[in-house]
Amino acid sequence: MSQALSPGTARQAVGVLNEALMVTLAAQITTIPLIVANFRQLSLVTLLSNFLILPAQTGNRLWES
């Protein structure tokens, strides 16, 4: 990433990705027990889809800034 971007821009992009990943993990850790308690099941597709949507979500946040 640092070859395509300046060091400052690369650090900013990694920081945004790191922040988005932490928010996604925190949301999953918080909601998984509630989902399992209410529905008595957990779809593993949900866990995968949240990580797959992360790049698009981050791109959207960068574009809004």
N, C-alpha and C positions, 0 to 999 in steps of 0.2 A: 504494500500500500504506500510505503514511503517513497517508492520510485516514481509513482504516478502523481503523487501529491507533495506539496511542500511539507516539511516536518510539522509546522504548526497546524496546518489543515488536517494532516493525518492524525495528530493527537486529538484534535477536536472531534473528528469522525469516530475514532475509537472510543472516546469518552461518551459520545451520544449512544453508540452501540452498547457499551457497557451499562450505561444507565437504563436503556430500554430493556436489556436482558434482566437486570436486577428487578425492575418493576414487573416484568412478566413473571419471573419466578416468585416474587412476593405475592402477586395476585393468585397464582396457582396454589401456593402453599396455604393461603388464606381460604380459598374457595373450595378446594378439593374435599376437606372434611364435611363442609356443608352440603356439597353435591352428593357425596356418598351417604350421608345421614338422611337426606330427603328422598333420594331416588334409589338407594340400596344398590347402586352400580356406578361404575366409572368407565367411560369410554376412553380408551387409549388414543383414539384418533384426536380427541380434544387436546391432549398433551402435545402431540406431533404438530397439529395445525397451529397452535399458538407459537411454536418455535419457527414454523415456516412463514408465518405472517410477519414475523419480527423485522426482516429486512424492508418490507414494504412500509411498515409502520414507521420505521426509522427514517426512510427516505421521505415520507410524508412530513415528518417533523422537521427535517432539514430544509425541505422546500418551503414550509410555512415561515421559517425564521427569516 
